[in-house]
Amino acid sequence: MKLNNEKINKVLELLRAVQQEVNDTIKQEQEACQHSNIAECPYQESTYYSNGQPPIRVCLDCGLAEGGWSFKVLFEKSVPLSPRGISRELLFKLKQGDMV
Ligand SMILES: [Zn+2]
């Protein structure tokens, strides 16, 4: 369902088209990337208020991120593998697309 305002509808449609192009480009670049620059934020210990969280890694070249105790996609292509430490806050700013 659309609004009755054509100007707003037009810019919203442009925005959707640009967002689709951004998503497609990120996906293509992540598939082609060698993931040779990886950063990792360490696990978060459980506290009284929250459960512990496993480490999260992000490729600094393409923004592909994965979470878990062991490497998955990023390990397959990473040579050499030398993740450097990064804060969880910065990692989520660099992350692009869905987490693997
Ligand atoms: Zn990458």
Backbone and ligand atoms as CSV (ligand in chain L), in Angstrom:
chain,resi,resn,atom,element,x,y,z
A,1,MET,N,N,0.847,-1.184,0.000
A,1,MET,CA,C,0.000,0.000,0.000
A,1,MET,C,C,0.889,1.242,0.000
A,2,LYS,N,N,0.540,2.199,-0.781
A,2,LYS,CA,C,1.321,3.428,-0.877
A,2,LYS,C,C,0.558,4.600,-0.277
A,3,LEU,N,N,1.320,5.651,-0.002
A,3,LEU,CA,C,0.704,6.898,0.458
A,3,LEU,C,C,0.040,7.594,-0.720
A,4,ASN,N,N,-0.722,8.614,-0.444
A,4,ASN,CA,C,-1.346,9.393,-1.513
A,4,ASN,C,C,-0.437,10.494,-2.045
A,5,ASN,N,N,0.707,10.706,-1.418
A,5,ASN,CA,C,1.636,11.763,-1.821
A,5,ASN,C,C,2.652,11.200,-2.817
A,6,GLU,N,N,2.593,11.642,-4.057
A,6,GLU,CA,C,3.471,11.117,-5.112
A,6,GLU,C,C,4.936,11.474,-4.909
A,7,LYS,N,N,5.206,12.671,-4.367
A,7,LYS,CA,C,6.602,13.064,-4.133
A,7,LYS,C,C,7.250,12.123,-3.121
A,8,ILE,N,N,6.541,11.855,-2.049
A,8,ILE,CA,C,7.092,10.948,-1.025
A,8,ILE,C,C,7.229,9.542,-1.602
A,9,ASN,N,N,6.229,9.082,-2.325
A,9,ASN,CA,C,6.304,7.748,-2.934
A,9,ASN,C,C,7.502,7.622,-3.869
A,10,LYS,N,N,7.773,8.688,-4.617
A,10,LYS,CA,C,8.873,8.659,-5.568
A,10,LYS,C,C,10.222,8.552,-4.856
A,11,VAL,N,N,10.435,9.362,-3.810
A,11,VAL,CA,C,11.726,9.286,-3.105
A,11,VAL,C,C,11.862,7.974,-2.339
A,12,LEU,N,N,10.760,7.448,-1.824
A,12,LEU,CA,C,10.824,6.150,-1.141
A,12,LEU,C,C,11.203,5.049,-2.123
A,13,GLU,N,N,10.697,5.130,-3.338
A,13,GLU,CA,C,11.052,4.140,-4.350
A,13,GLU,C,C,12.527,4.260,-4.739
A,14,LEU,N,N,13.024,5.488,-4.861
A,14,LEU,CA,C,14.452,5.699,-5.129
A,14,LEU,C,C,15.302,5.126,-4.001
A,15,LEU,N,N,14.872,5.353,-2.780
A,15,LEU,CA,C,15.601,4.852,-1.618
A,15,LEU,C,C,15.650,3.326,-1.636
A,16,ARG,N,N,14.547,2.691,-1.947
A,16,ARG,CA,C,14.519,1.223,-2.019
A,16,ARG,C,C,15.463,0.711,-3.106
A,17,ALA,N,N,15.495,1.396,-4.244
A,17,ALA,CA,C,16.366,0.975,-5.342
A,17,ALA,C,C,17.835,1.114,-4.947
A,18,VAL,N,N,18.176,2.216,-4.300
A,18,VAL,CA,C,19.561,2.423,-3.863
A,18,VAL,C,C,19.927,1.386,-2.807
A,19,GLN,N,N,19.028,1.107,-1.866
A,19,GLN,CA,C,19.310,0.118,-0.825
A,19,GLN,C,C,19.525,-1.268,-1.435
A,20,GLN,N,N,18.746,-1.580,-2.466
A,20,GLN,CA,C,18.919,-2.877,-3.140
A,20,GLN,C,C,20.284,-2.956,-3.809
A,21,GLU,N,N,20.709,-1.853,-4.431
A,21,GLU,CA,C,22.020,-1.828,-5.067
A,21,GLU,C,C,23.132,-1.967,-4.032
A,22,VAL,N,N,22.973,-1.313,-2.892
A,22,VAL,CA,C,23.953,-1.436,-1.804
A,22,VAL,C,C,24.034,-2.889,-1.344
A,23,ASN,N,N,22.885,-3.510,-1.109
A,23,ASN,CA,C,22.860,-4.904,-0.637
A,23,ASN,C,C,23.493,-5.847,-1.660
A,24,ASP,N,N,23.161,-5.671,-2.938
A,24,ASP,CA,C,23.714,-6.535,-3.990
A,24,ASP,C,C,25.225,-6.378,-4.095
A,25,THR,N,N,25.701,-5.128,-4.023
A,25,THR,CA,C,27.137,-4.865,-4.128
A,25,THR,C,C,27.889,-5.476,-2.949
A,26,ILE,N,N,27.375,-5.294,-1.759
A,26,ILE,CA,C,28.029,-5.871,-0.570
A,26,ILE,C,C,28.088,-7.389,-0.688
A,27,LYS,N,N,26.995,-8.007,-1.099
A,27,LYS,CA,C,26.967,-9.466,-1.222
A,27,LYS,C,C,27.990,-9.951,-2.255
A,28,GLN,N,N,28.046,-9.286,-3.401
A,28,GLN,CA,C,29.003,-9.679,-4.449
A,28,GLN,C,C,30.437,-9.516,-3.974
A,29,GLU,N,N,30.722,-8.388,-3.327
A,29,GLU,CA,C,32.088,-8.136,-2.858
A,29,GLU,C,C,32.487,-9.099,-1.739
A,30,GLN,N,N,31.543,-9.452,-0.873
A,30,GLN,CA,C,31.849,-10.398,0.198
A,30,GLN,C,C,32.134,-11.787,-0.356
A,31,GLU,N,N,31.429,-12.171,-1.404
A,31,GLU,CA,C,31.668,-13.476,-2.013
A,31,GLU,C,C,33.039,-13.526,-2.699
A,32,ALA,N,N,33.476,-12.396,-3.248
A,32,ALA,CA,C,34.751,-12.348,-3.969
A,32,ALA,C,C,35.946,-12.090,-3.046
A,33,CYS,N,N,35.687,-11.590,-1.834
A,33,CYS,CA,C,36.757,-11.165,-0.919
A,33,CYS,C,C,37.581,-12.352,-0.417
A,34,GLN,N,N,38.880,-12.130,-0.213
A,34,GLN,CA,C,39.760,-13.159,0.345
A,34,GLN,C,C,39.795,-13.117,1.876
A,35,HIS,N,N,39.148,-12.156,2.471
A,35,HIS,CA,C,39.048,-12.010,3.936
A,35,HIS,C,C,40.433,-12.107,4.589
A,36,SER,N,N,41.374,-11.306,4.114
A,36,SER,CA,C,42.717,-11.389,4.683
A,36,SER,C,C,42.977,-10.427,5.831
A,37,ASN,N,N,42.044,-9.596,6.161
A,37,ASN,CA,C,42.208,-8.678,7.300
A,37,ASN,C,C,41.026,-8.857,8.248
A,38,ILE,N,N,41.243,-9.638,9.273
A,38,ILE,CA,C,40.145,-9.974,10.175
A,38,ILE,C,C,40.397,-9.399,11.555
A,39,ALA,N,N,39.350,-8.868,12.131
A,39,ALA,CA,C,39.395,-8.402,13.517
A,39,ALA,C,C,38.403,-9.230,14.319
A,40,GLU,N,N,38.686,-9.368,15.601
A,40,GLU,CA,C,37.825,-10.194,16.451
A,40,GLU,C,C,37.598,-9.491,17.777
A,41,CYS,N,N,36.369,-9.504,18.232
A,41,CYS,CA,C,36.117,-9.042,19.593
A,41,CYS,C,C,35.947,-10.286,20.452
A,42,PRO,N,N,36.520,-10.276,21.641
A,42,PRO,CA,C,36.504,-11.467,22.483
A,42,PRO,C,C,35.113,-11.791,23.007
A,43,TYR,N,N,34.990,-12.980,23.569
A,43,TYR,CA,C,33.698,-13.375,24.147
A,43,TYR,C,C,33.360,-12.450,25.306
A,44,GLN,N,N,32.089,-12.372,25.566
A,44,GLN,CA,C,31.646,-11.604,26.727
A,44,GLN,C,C,31.257,-12.585,27.810
A,45,GLU,N,N,31.825,-12.400,28.975
A,45,GLU,CA,C,31.512,-13.292,30.084
A,45,GLU,C,C,30.059,-13.112,30.504
A,46,SER,N,N,29.478,-14.178,31.014
A,46,SER,CA,C,28.111,-14.071,31.499
A,46,SER,C,C,28.104,-13.252,32.789
A,47,THR,N,N,27.052,-12.544,32.981
A,47,THR,CA,C,26.890,-11.748,34.195
A,47,THR,C,C,25.567,-12.129,34.847
A,48,TYR,N,N,25.282,-11.506,35.915
A,48,TYR,CA,C,24.013,-11.756,36.593
A,48,TYR,C,C,22.841,-11.417,35.678
A,49,TYR,N,N,23.044,-10.435,34.789
A,49,TYR,CA,C,21.944,-9.954,33.953
A,49,TYR,C,C,21.920,-10.551,32.549
A,50,SER,N,N,23.019,-11.165,32.093
A,50,SER,CA,C,23.029,-11.664,30.713
A,50,SER,C,C,23.882,-12.923,30.589
A,51,ASN,N,N,23.579,-13.709,29.589
A,51,ASN,CA,C,24.368,-14.889,29.284
A,51,ASN,C,C,25.653,-14.473,28.588
A,52,GLY,N,N,26.675,-15.311,28.619
A,52,GLY,CA,C,27.916,-15.034,27.910
A,52,GLY,C,C,27.683,-15.049,26.400
A,53,GLN,N,N,28.486,-14.293,25.693
A,53,GLN,CA,C,28.382,-14.222,24.230
A,53,GLN,C,C,29.680,-14.713,23.610
A,54,PRO,N,N,29.618,-15.553,22.568
A,54,PRO,CA,C,30.839,-16.029,21.924
A,54,PRO,C,C,31.539,-14.891,21.172
A,55,PRO,N,N,32.795,-15.104,20.770
A,55,PRO,CA,C,33.509,-14.079,20.010
A,55,PRO,C,C,32.811,-13.800,18.671
A,56,ILE,N,N,33.061,-12.619,18.149
A,56,ILE,CA,C,32.555,-12.245,16.824
A,56,ILE,C,C,33.740,-11.741,16.017
A,57,ARG,N,N,33.817,-12.164,14.767
A,57,ARG,CA,C,34.889,-11.733,13.877
A,57,ARG,C,C,34.292,-10.964,12.696
A,58,VAL,N,N,35.080,-10.014,12.181
A,58,VAL,CA,C,34.641,-9.242,11.019
A,58,VAL,C,C,35.812,-9.086,10.060
A,59,CYS,N,N,35.530,-9.176,8.783
A,59,CYS,CA,C,36.541,-8.906,7.763
A,59,CYS,C,C,36.608,-7.397,7.580
A,60,LEU,N,N,37.805,-6.838,7.734
A,60,LEU,CA,C,37.971,-5.388,7.624
A,60,LEU,C,C,37.963,-4.920,6.170
A,61,ASP,N,N,37.973,-5.834,5.227
A,61,ASP,CA,C,37.921,-5.472,3.811
A,61,ASP,C,C,36.484,-5.384,3.298
A,62,CYS,N,N,35.634,-6.331,3.723
A,62,CYS,CA,C,34.285,-6.380,3.145
A,62,CYS,C,C,33.150,-6.305,4.163
A,63,GLY,N,N,33.455,-6.378,5.446
A,63,GLY,CA,C,32.425,-6.254,6.464
A,63,GLY,C,C,31.678,-7.535,6.797
A,64,LEU,N,N,32.071,-8.664,6.196
A,64,LEU,CA,C,31.428,-9.931,6.523
A,64,LEU,C,C,31.749,-10.278,7.974
A,65,ALA,N,N,30.746,-10.641,8.736
A,65,ALA,CA,C,30.944,-10.956,10.150
A,65,ALA,C,C,30.377,-12.329,10.461
A,66,GLU,N,N,31.043,-12.993,11.401
A,66,GLU,CA,C,30.561,-14.286,11.871
A,66,GLU,C,C,30.751,-14.362,13.364
A,67,GLY,N,N,29.852,-15.054,14.021
A,67,GLY,CA,C,29.949,-15.239,15.459
A,67,GLY,C,C,30.099,-16.708,15.778
A,68,GLY,N,N,30.726,-16.992,16.904
A,68,GLY,CA,C,30.864,-18.378,17.327
A,68,GLY,C,C,32.229,-18.645,17.908
A,69,TRP,N,N,32.372,-19.809,18.527
A,69,TRP,CA,C,33.614,-20.159,19.209
A,69,TRP,C,C,34.702,-20.554,18.227
A,70,SER,N,N,34.332,-20.982,17.018
A,70,SER,CA,C,35.351,-21.335,16.027
A,70,SER,C,C,35.076,-20.626,14.706
A,71,PHE,N,N,36.114,-20.540,13.877
A,71,PHE,CA,C,35.971,-19.885,12.585
A,71,PHE,C,C,35.092,-20.705,11.660
A,72,LYS,N,N,34.369,-20.020,10.801
A,72,LYS,CA,C,33.527,-20.692,9.809
A,72,LYS,C,C,33.971,-20.225,8.430
A,73,VAL,N,N,33.221,-19.331,7.842
A,73,VAL,CA,C,33.497,-18.837,6.488
A,73,VAL,C,C,34.805,-18.057,6.422
A,74,LEU,N,N,35.063,-17.218,7.399
A,74,LEU,CA,C,36.246,-16.361,7.351
A,74,LEU,C,C,37.533,-17.177,7.375
A,75,PHE,N,N,37.524,-18.321,8.052
A,75,PHE,CA,C,38.728,-19.145,8.144
A,75,PHE,C,C,39.079,-19.784,6.803
A,76,GLU,N,N,38.065,-20.114,6.021
A,76,GLU,CA,C,38.299,-20.841,4.775
A,76,GLU,C,C,39.189,-20.078,3.807
A,77,LYS,N,N,39.069,-18.756,3.784
A,77,LYS,CA,C,39.825,-17.975,2.806
A,77,LYS,C,C,40.949,-17.170,3.429
A,78,SER,N,N,41.005,-17.091,4.755
A,78,SER,CA,C,41.945,-16.179,5.412
A,78,SER,C,C,43.359,-16.729,5.426
A,79,VAL,N,N,44.260,-16.042,4.743
A,79,VAL,CA,C,45.664,-16.431,4.761
A,79,VAL,C,C,46.508,-15.157,4.727
A,80,PRO,N,N,47.334,-14.859,5.706
A,80,PRO,CA,C,47.426,-15.593,6.964
A,80,PRO,C,C,46.325,-15.145,7.921
A,81,LEU,N,N,46.058,-15.962,8.876
A,81,LEU,CA,C,44.995,-15.668,9.831
A,81,LEU,C,C,45.596,-15.030,11.077
A,82,SER,N,N,45.378,-13.755,11.242
A,82,SER,CA,C,45.912,-13.068,12.417
A,82,SER,C,C,44.910,-12.005,12.862
A,83,PRO,N,N,43.830,-12.440,13.446
A,83,PRO,CA,C,42.828,-11.461,13.849
A,83,PRO,C,C,43.351,-10.520,14.914
A,84,ARG,N,N,43.020,-9.293,14.795
A,84,ARG,CA,C,43.411,-8.337,15.829
A,84,ARG,C,C,42.188,-7.944,16.650
A,85,GLY,N,N,42.435,-7.533,17.847
A,85,GLY,CA,C,41.346,-7.225,18.760
A,85,GLY,C,C,40.580,-5.978,18.359
A,86,ILE,N,N,39.306,-5.995,18.645
A,86,ILE,CA,C,38.443,-4.878,18.293
A,86,ILE,C,C,37.282,-4.881,19.282
A,87,SER,N,N,36.729,-3.715,19.537
A,87,SER,CA,C,35.595,-3.653,20.466
A,87,SER,C,C,34.319,-4.128,19.763
A,88,ARG,N,N,33.402,-4.625,20.542
A,88,ARG,CA,C,32.129,-5.092,19.984
A,88,ARG,C,C,31.382,-3.930,19.316
A,89,GLU,N,N,31.473,-2.773,19.903
A,89,GLU,CA,C,30.795,-1.591,19.351
A,89,GLU,C,C,31.342,-1.245,17.965
A,90,LEU,N,N,32.677,-1.238,17.820
A,90,LEU,CA,C,33.273,-0.919,16.524
A,90,LEU,C,C,32.982,-2.019,15.512
A,91,LEU,N,N,33.017,-3.261,15.978
A,91,LEU,CA,C,32.731,-4.376,15.069
A,91,LEU,C,C,31.356,-4.218,14.424
A,92,PHE,N,N,30.364,-3.862,15.221
A,92,PHE,CA,C,29.020,-3.738,14.667
A,92,PHE,C,C,28.883,-2.525,13.753
A,93,LYS,N,N,29.769,-1.545,13.893
A,93,LYS,CA,C,29.763,-0.420,12.945
A,93,LYS,C,C,30.359,-0.845,11.600
A,94,LEU,N,N,31.335,-1.759,11.640
A,94,LEU,CA,C,32.002,-2.198,10.411
A,94,LEU,C,C,31.242,-3.323,9.696
A,95,LYS,N,N,30.481,-4.076,10.438
A,95,LYS,CA,C,29.755,-5.238,9.900
A,95,LYS,C,C,28.775,-4.799,8.811
A,96,GLN,N,N,28.762,-5.568,7.720
A,96,GLN,CA,C,27.831,-5.297,6.616
A,96,GLN,C,C,27.063,-6.569,6.318
A,97,GLY,N,N,25.785,-6.442,6.116
A,97,GLY,CA,C,24.962,-7.607,5.798
A,97,GLY,C,C,24.671,-8.437,7.038
A,98,ASP,N,N,24.077,-9.592,6.813
A,98,ASP,CA,C,23.722,-10.472,7.917
A,98,ASP,C,C,24.954,-11.182,8.465
A,99,MET,N,N,24.915,-11.510,9.725
A,99,MET,CA,C,25.996,-12.275,10.342
A,99,MET,C,C,25.943,-13.721,9.838
A,100,VAL,N,N,27.116,-14.276,9.556
A,100,VAL,CA,C,27.193,-15.653,9.089
A,100,VAL,C,C,27.050,-16.591,10.264
L,1,ZN,ZN,ZN,36.233,-10.046,3.363
